[in-house]
Amino acid sequence: MNISNVFTKLRKNKIVFIVAPWLLYAFYLVVIASPQYESVSKLIIKSTDGGSSFDPTNLLVGTIASSVSANDSQIIESYIQSQNMMRHLENTVGLSTHFSGDHGDVFSRLPDDHTQVEFYQYYLDHVTVEVDSISSVITLKVKAFTADFAQTVNHAIVVEAERFLNEINNNLAKAKMDFAKGEHQVVEEKLKEAKNALLAFQSTYNVLDPTAEGAASQQIAFSLQATLAQKRAELNTLQTMMSPTAPEVQNLKRQIGALQEQVDFQKETFSNKKTGDVLSVTEQMAQYSNLQIQMQLAIQAFSSSLVSLENARVEAYQKLQHLVTIETPTHPDDNAYPEIIYNLVLFGVILLIIYGSVRIIIATIKEL
């Protein structure tokens, strides 16, 4: 009888279906719900060369520069929201110990028998990262049951994110420098080979510069030929005035013969014929010229490699990036959650919508 009266009263006072849940939820928010504090920090990625994703002039650079800066910020965002960061915080600050401890109420804390998936989802619910699409400023928010722990977790995330960014930069710079040094070493070895080949040639043929020595030999040959022509002219003059057996004529003939032998020797020296393993002067000059060309090319390649190595070192330094803290992790004075008024208003609106929908459905069924 009493139960029947209760149902009758409920049908007459349908508003109780809205008020009762709302009051229960209000009781939970005001009395039971544990306060949660939010620590906020703002970060930005800054390059060593002075370029920064926060610089407004970057908006004029173009889509490529903007996308690169946005990608850098998104990398940090993804790492903060990764399970690697969650495990790092678990090992350093005891994340799960705090979230599953007595600080939180039974509805808001992490269950003691939680799975790894539940822990990760709980982590994502309490650590949020936002990247501004224009300035690429990274805003990090961390919720915890105490203000101190929220600030501690926020600071730990900033430190780990900076270490992660530095590790990426160092690995990229090291790979680039190793490649440049490897290429420079190859060029340096080629230069040593060219120098050794030139020194071996000079040592084998006991010459310093076959080109200079060949020019000197040619000058001697020209001088001998001029002297020989002069002596022959003198011989012709004497033969018109003296007999062939005259001492002066015979002496001049001997001089001409000696000069002719010397001229013939010079011609043989410059000929392209080999005598055993000995190269002629012209062959020595040709081989020496080739070695000199190889030497000059090796020197030019070595000089270019030095410039490239230095440019790679400067560029690697300029491409280094740092995670700059614009706003250090805050220490909240008051809890940010739960938002009692906002949640109660929202929950009341939802209950009214559900109540109205149910009334419409019941009315429709009655009409059918």
Secondary structure, 3 states (H helix, E strand, C coil): CHHHHHHHHHHHCCCHHHHHHHHHHHHHHHHHCCCEEEEEEEEEEEECCCCECCCHHHHHCCHHHHHHHHHHHHHHHHHHCCHHHHHHHHHHHCHHHHHCCCCCCCCCCCCCCCCHHHHHHHHHHHEEEEECCCCCCEEEEEEECCHHHHHHHHHHHHHHHHHHHHHHHHHHHHHHHHHHHHHHHHHHHHHHHHHHHHHHHHHHHCCCCHHHHHHHHHHHHHHHHHHHHHHHHHHHHHHHHCCCCCHHHHHHHHHHHHHHHHHHHHHHHHCCCCECCECCHHHHHHHHHHHHHHHHHHHHHHHHHHHHHHHHHHHHHHCCEEEEEEECCCCCCCCCECCHHHHHHHHHHHHHHHHHHHHHHHHHHHHC
